[in-house]
């Protein structure tokens, strides 16, 4: 395995670092510091996450977002990180981009990740979202 440089994560005040492969480890002394990478969890929503401890509190952070914060420019200050190929497990930098909420939703619809109309779960079960006609059943 290559010895890849770990860049401090600004959102953790440099306590944790990330490399271009999405490996994360604690950089500063403290509980859990042993130089090994943190365990990655694949959540039920399909995204990879990691548990970090800041100020005595444990937080779950999306790896694709941490990668984008460190390695991808965001000159337009867009709020979302999109997986270009629609594969939530593919966190290669070439597959990530900063997008607006609207762009993210449009991409999800275009790639079939977000269902609308008759294909939508809420539509099939008598509940309507603001993306479909009708009012929500109570």
Long-range contacts (C-beta under 8 A, 24 or more apart in sequence): 7-70, 7-71, 9-66, 9-69, 9-70, 10-69, 10-70, 11-61, 11-66, 11-69, 12-52, 12-54, 13-54, 15-52, 15-54, 16-52, 18-66, 18-67, 18-70, 20-67, 20-71, 20-93, 22-48, 22-63, 22-64, 22-66, 22-67, 22-91, 24-50, 24-52, 24-63, 24-66, 42-89, 45-88, 46-88, 46-89, 47-88, 48-88, 48-89, 48-91, 63-91, 64-88, 64-91, 64-96, 67-91, 67-93, 67-96, 68-96, 68-98, 72-96, 72-97, 72-98, 73-98, 74-98, 78-103, 80-104, 82-107, 86-111, 86-112, 86-113
